[in-house]
Amino acid sequence: MIDVDLRAAVTDGQRRFELSIAFASDAPVVALYGPSGAGKSLTLQAMAGLLRPVTGHVRVGGRTLLDTAAGIDLSAADRRVGYLFQHYALFPHLNVRDNVAFGLRSWHRRRLSAPAAQRVDGLLEAFGLADLRHSRPAALSGGQQQRVALARALACEPQVLLLDEPFAALNPMLRAGLRDELAAVRERWGIPAVMITHDVDDVLALAQVAFLVDAGRVVREVDLVRVESRERARQTLAPQALRTPHPQQALLRRWLGGA
């Protein structure tokens, strides 16, 4: 079960965006779907511990990561969250192996332990990256960069995956194949995921339930397993209300750098 109830706010001194979002689901993949500037990335950041909300809670698999009322606020490192950033955030000066291993090192222990090294090498093999272990990100294709980012997210044995627009940085011609690949990876590792997107094809390909987000709030829940047809799902996921710009969206896009 993923159970999220958050209140947060961002401001640029003149305008203010307020997030007031709540959703809960046992689905393997949950999609937060809606337009840019709706508050989706802000939600993931708060779940991951990269942003402290005003109030709220985050619970995954019965484990409490955040509960402001109870005074619980685990650090980002202790939350066991794998975060796939929109543009992957690979370190350009590190090779593939060091990018995957990055979260397993610390400032006082630069050398990987034997179990950690074995896990990294196993992930490189599993993702077809073993032959590229010494390559830098600039030499990789978009699909290869995504595999490196996914392997890095899994290296710390996360309890949940947070996927921020996982296909936004890819050529449209690559997306269909990589959606299938991502679905297979998630199923193989058996880790629940929360994906944010404004692409309905991402939702239909990967998620079992979608929460439509607009202006910082969930406005509808859609059970994609029970919906009677793909076309009906498209219609349900594209209400007119979500195509109408909200005055707060420009502020949030600027604050998040376009997310």
N, C-alpha and C positions, 0 to 999 in steps of 0.2 A: 504494500500500500504506500502510495506517495500522497502525503497530506500537507498542503501548503495553505497558509492564511497569512498574508503580509500587508502591512501598511508602510509606505515609504514615500519620500518626497525629494524632488530635485528642484533647484532654482538657479536662475542666472542673475538674481538680484532684482529683476523686474517682473519676471514671469515665474510661475510655479507649476510643476507637474506632480500630481498626486496619484500614487499607485495604491489601489485597494482591491487586492486580488485574492481569490480563494478557490481552490479546486482540490479534489481528492479522487483517486482512482487506483484500482488494482491492475489496470491494463499494462501489458509489457511495454508499450510505447504510447506515451501521451503527447499529443501535439497542442501547442499553444499557437493558434492561427489568427492572423489579423494583419492590418496594415502596418507599415513602418511608423514608428513613433507611438505605438499603442501601449508600450510598457513591457513587451515580451522579454527583451534583453535585460531590462532592469530586474525582472523576476528571477531570471537565471543567476544574475550576479548576487542577489540576496540569498538565493538557495545555496550558492557556492561559498558564501562567507566573504565575498569581495565587496559587499555593500551592507552596511548595518541598517536594517529597517527601523522605523519608529516603534512599531509593535508587531507581534505576530509569532508564528511558529512554522517550522519545517520538520517534518517527520518522514523517514524513509524506512520501510520494513520494520516498523515498530521502534526504531532508534530515533531519538530526538536530537536534531542538529542545532535547533534554535527554539527557544521558548522564552520570550522576553518576560512574560509574567512570572516564570519560575526562575529567572536569572540564569538560564542556560544559553550559552553562545559559544559553540565549539569553534576553534580557529579553522581557517580554510584548510590547513594541512591535516587537521584531525577529522574533517567531515567525510573523508573517503568518497569524494566526488571527482569523477572524471569529466573534464570540461573540454569540449571541442569548440574552439573559437571560430568565428565566421571566416576569418582569413588565415586560420590555422596557427598563427603566432609562433612559427618555427624560428629558431635562432639561426640567423644566416651564417654565423661564424662557426657553428658546430656541425659536425657531420651527422648522418642519419642515426647512427648508433648512439651518439652522445645526446641528440635531441630526445630520443626515446628514453634514455636513462636519466634525463635531467632531474626529474622529481624524486629519484631514488638517492640522490647525492645531497650533501649538506656542506656548508662552508668549512666545517671542521673535519669532514670525511669525504674527500674527493674520490677515493677509490671505492668501487662497488664491492659489496660483499659477494661471496660466491653464490648464494641463492638469488641475489638481485641480478647478477651478471647472467645467470642461467635463465632467469625470467626474461630479461631483455633479449637475449639471443633467441629464445623460444618465440617471442613476439615477432622478431625480424623474420624468422622462418615462416611463421603462420601468415604473415602479411606479404610474403613474397619480396621482402626487402633485404634479404641476406647479402645478395650480390651488390647492393647499393649502400652497404653499411658505412663506407668511407666517403660517400658523395655528400656534397653540400646541398641545401634546399634549392638553390638557384639552378642546379643542374637537373632537377626533377620535374616531371610533368605535374599538372594539377591533381590528377588522380593519385600519383605517387606521394605527393605532399599530404593529401588527405589520409592516406594509409599511415604515414609517419605520425601525423597528429593523433589518429585513432590509437595507434600502438602506444604512444606516449600517454594518452588518457587512460589506457588499460594497465599500464606498467605498475601503478600504485594500488592495484587490486581494488578498484572503486566499488561502492555499493550502488551507485546510480551514475548514469551517463547524462550529461547535459549537452545538448547539441544545438549550437547557435547558428541557424541558417547553414546547415552542413554542405549545401551544394551551391551557395551563392557565388563562390569564387571560381566555379567551374564552367567550362564551355558547355552550353546547353546540349550539345550532341553527346557529351559524356554522362549526363545526369542519370539517364534511365539505367544504364549498367551499374553505376555506382550506388544508386538507390538499392538495387538488388544485393550488391556486395555489402553495404552497410547493414541491411536487414539480416544477412547471413552471419555477419560478425556479431551483431547483438544477440542473435539467437544462440550462437555457438557458446558465447560466454555467459549467457543467461542473466544478463544485467538489465534491469529496467531502465528506461530512458525517457527523458523529457526533451522534446524537440520543439524549437520555435521556427516558424517559417511564415512567409506570406505567399507561398507557392502551393496551390491546392493539390498539385500532383505529388509533392512531397508527402502531404497528409495522407492521400489515398494510397500511396505505395507503402507507407511504413507504419502508420498509427492505427490503433484500434479505437481510440476515443480522441475527440478533438474538443478543445475549449476555445470558443471564439472570444478574442480579446479586443476590446475597443476602449480607448480613452482611459486605460489603466484598470479596467474591470472585465471580468468574465461576463459576457452577455448571453451566452448560449453553450450548452453541452450537446455534442453530437456523437451518438454511438455508431461508429462506422462498421461494426460487425453486424448490427441489426438493420442498417439502412438497406432498402430493398434493391437499389441499383447504383452503379457508379454515377450515372447522370443525376440521379436524385441526390446523391451525396454532394455533387458539385453545386447543385442549386441550393442545398441547405447551407453549404459553407460559403456562399457568396451573397449574403443579404445586402440590400441596398445601403443599410446603415453603416456597413464596414467600408463602403466605397466613398463615404462622405468625410473629407478631411476634418479633423478636430483641431481647434485652436491650440491645444497643448502639444500637438505632435511635433511642430517645428522646434519647440524647446527641447523635447526629449531626443529628437534626432541629433541636434547640435551637441547636447550633453554626452550622448553615447557615441558620437562620431559616425552617425548614419544608421545605427542599428534599429 
